[in-house]
Amino acid sequence: IGHRLYPLVVVLFGTGLRLGEALALEWGDVGEDGTIRVRSTLTAVGNRTRVGPPKSRLGTRTVTLPEFVRDALGAVRKPTGLVFPNADDTGHITRTNFRRFWGPLLVRAGVPIRKPHTARHSHASRLLSDGADPAEVARRLGDRVDTVMRSYAHWMPGSGRDTASRLDRIYGSRGPPGTVGQ
């Protein structure tokens, strides 16, 4: 896409990280083994930003990167420092400054404009609709399984008929032993 923040957009869609988690990443968090270790987040406190721990205990995690994210990060790789520094490479990008770039970046990428957090929702819903294990999706997001199911279960494949057919395959058309059909 040709914009210095395009790899950040790729990371958001390809990992499900929260914006603050991605903005806090340092190159030491990006493993040679194709993972990102989430250990901090950038938060706004008044007119200042601060780096602190992730939102919850589950937020500290290691996320395996798909190849397209590894490629995007490889194109901007540096030995040390922030993965996504501000324009003059002296500190963090603020959420406000990032939002100025977000819309134009999505337009250039051919993606409908949504809030940055939508990338996280897209990540989870696309994985679940493709049949990914909800527990693994929850782990990637740093959320509990029940939170993921409450938020995204409607994206999971299947229908009532599919579930009924599964039960017929499990128990047979007569049902489990000891039921009316037996």
C-alpha positions as CSV (number, residue, x, y, z in Angstrom):
1,I,0.0,0.0,0.0
2,G,3.0,2.3,0.4
3,H,2.2,3.9,3.8
4,R,4.5,3.5,6.8
5,L,1.6,2.4,9.0
6,Y,0.2,-0.2,6.6
7,P,2.1,-3.0,8.5
8,L,0.2,-1.9,11.6
9,V,-3.1,-2.4,9.8
10,V,-1.9,-5.9,8.7
11,V,-0.9,-6.7,12.3
12,L,-4.3,-5.6,13.7
13,F,-6.3,-7.7,11.2
14,G,-3.9,-10.7,11.3
15,T,-3.5,-11.0,15.1
16,G,-6.6,-9.6,16.7
17,L,-4.5,-7.4,19.0
18,R,-6.1,-4.4,20.5
19,L,-4.8,-1.1,19.1
20,G,-3.0,-0.2,22.3
21,E,-1.3,-3.6,22.4
22,A,0.0,-3.2,18.9
23,L,1.1,0.4,19.5
24,A,3.1,-0.7,22.5
25,L,5.0,-3.5,20.6
26,E,8.8,-3.5,20.7
27,W,11.0,-5.5,18.3
28,G,12.0,-7.6,21.3
29,D,8.3,-8.8,21.4
30,V,8.5,-10.1,17.8
31,G,10.1,-13.5,17.9
32,E,12.2,-15.1,15.2
33,D,9.9,-18.1,15.6
34,G,7.0,-16.2,14.0
35,T,5.2,-15.0,17.2
36,I,4.4,-11.8,18.9
37,R,4.6,-11.7,22.7
38,V,1.9,-9.3,24.1
39,R,3.1,-7.9,27.4
40,S,2.0,-4.3,27.4
41,T,-0.5,-1.8,26.1
42,L,-0.5,1.9,25.4
43,T,-3.2,3.8,27.2
44,A,-4.2,7.5,27.2
45,V,-4.2,9.3,30.5
46,G,-5.4,12.8,29.9
47,N,-3.1,14.4,27.2
48,R,-0.4,11.8,27.8
49,T,0.1,8.2,26.9
50,R,1.6,5.5,29.1
51,V,2.6,2.0,28.7
52,G,1.2,-0.5,31.2
53,P,0.2,-4.1,31.5
54,P,-2.5,-5.6,29.1
55,K,-6.2,-5.2,29.9
56,S,-6.4,-8.5,31.8
57,R,-4.3,-11.4,33.1
58,L,-5.2,-13.3,29.9
59,G,-4.0,-10.3,27.8
60,T,-0.4,-11.3,28.4
61,R,0.0,-13.9,25.7
62,T,2.0,-15.1,22.7
63,V,0.2,-15.0,19.3
64,T,1.4,-17.0,16.4
65,L,1.7,-14.9,13.2
66,P,0.3,-15.9,9.8
67,E,2.8,-15.6,7.0
68,F,1.3,-12.3,5.6
69,V,1.9,-10.6,9.0
70,R,5.5,-12.0,9.2
71,D,6.0,-10.6,5.7
72,A,4.6,-7.1,6.6
73,L,6.7,-6.9,9.7
74,G,9.8,-8.2,7.9
75,A,9.5,-5.3,5.5
76,V,9.9,-2.8,8.3
77,R,12.1,-4.8,10.7
78,K,14.7,-2.9,12.9
79,P,17.0,-4.4,15.4
80,T,15.5,-2.6,18.4
81,G,12.9,0.0,19.4
82,L,9.2,0.3,18.8
83,V,7.6,-1.7,16.0
84,F,5.3,1.2,15.2
85,P,7.0,4.5,16.3
86,N,5.7,8.0,15.6
87,A,6.8,9.7,12.4
88,D,10.0,11.0,13.8
89,D,10.9,7.7,15.5
90,T,11.0,9.4,19.0
91,G,8.2,7.6,20.8
92,H,4.8,6.0,20.5
93,I,2.1,6.8,18.0
94,T,-0.9,8.2,19.9
95,R,-4.3,6.8,19.3
96,T,-5.4,10.2,18.0
97,N,-2.6,10.3,15.4
98,F,-3.3,6.8,14.4
99,R,-7.0,7.5,13.8
100,R,-6.0,10.3,11.4
101,F,-4.3,7.6,9.2
102,W,-6.8,4.8,9.7
103,G,-9.5,5.8,7.3
104,P,-7.2,6.7,4.4
105,L,-5.2,3.5,4.9
106,L,-8.4,1.4,4.7
107,V,-9.5,3.3,1.5
108,R,-6.1,2.5,-0.1
109,A,-6.4,-1.1,0.9
110,G,-10.0,-1.3,-0.5
111,V,-11.5,-2.1,2.9
112,P,-14.7,-0.4,4.1
113,I,-14.0,2.2,6.8
114,R,-14.7,1.1,10.3
115,K,-13.3,1.8,13.8
116,P,-9.8,0.3,14.5
117,H,-11.3,-2.2,17.0
118,T,-13.3,-3.7,14.1
119,A,-10.0,-5.4,13.0
120,R,-10.1,-7.4,16.2
121,H,-13.8,-8.4,15.6
122,S,-13.0,-9.3,12.0
123,H,-10.1,-11.4,13.2
124,A,-12.2,-13.4,15.6
125,S,-15.3,-13.7,13.4
126,R,-13.4,-14.8,10.3
127,L,-11.5,-17.5,12.3
128,L,-14.7,-18.8,13.9
129,S,-16.7,-18.8,10.6
130,D,-13.8,-20.9,9.2
131,G,-14.2,-23.4,12.0
132,A,-11.4,-22.4,14.3
133,D,-11.5,-23.7,17.9
134,P,-13.2,-21.1,20.0
135,A,-10.7,-21.7,22.8
136,E,-7.8,-20.9,20.5
137,V,-9.5,-17.8,19.2
138,A,-10.0,-16.7,22.8
139,R,-6.4,-17.4,23.6
140,R,-5.2,-15.3,20.6
141,L,-7.5,-12.4,21.7
142,G,-6.5,-12.6,25.3
143,D,-10.2,-13.2,26.2
144,R,-12.1,-15.9,28.0
145,V,-13.9,-18.5,25.9
146,D,-17.3,-17.4,27.3
147,T,-16.6,-13.8,26.2
148,V,-15.7,-15.0,22.7
149,M,-18.8,-17.2,22.5
150,R,-21.1,-14.4,23.7
151,S,-19.6,-12.0,21.2
152,Y,-19.0,-14.2,18.2
153,A,-20.9,-17.4,18.3
154,H,-23.3,-16.3,15.6
155,W,-20.3,-16.4,13.2
156,M,-19.7,-20.1,13.8
157,P,-20.7,-22.4,11.0
158,G,-23.7,-24.6,11.4
159,S,-27.4,-24.3,12.1
160,G,-30.0,-26.1,14.2
161,R,-30.4,-28.7,11.4
162,D,-26.6,-29.2,11.4
163,T,-26.6,-29.7,15.2
164,A,-29.5,-32.1,15.0
165,S,-27.8,-34.1,12.3
166,R,-24.7,-34.4,14.5
167,L,-26.7,-35.8,17.3
168,D,-28.2,-38.4,15.0
169,R,-24.7,-39.4,13.9
170,I,-23.6,-39.6,17.5
171,Y,-26.5,-41.5,19.0
172,G,-28.2,-42.9,15.9
173,S,-31.8,-42.2,14.9
174,R,-33.2,-43.9,18.0
175,G,-31.4,-41.6,20.5
176,P,-29.1,-42.5,23.5
177,P,-29.8,-45.7,25.5
178,G,-32.6,-45.4,28.0
179,T,-34.5,-42.7,26.1
180,V,-38.0,-43.0,24.7
181,G,-36.8,-44.2,21.3
182,Q,-34.9,-47.1,22.9
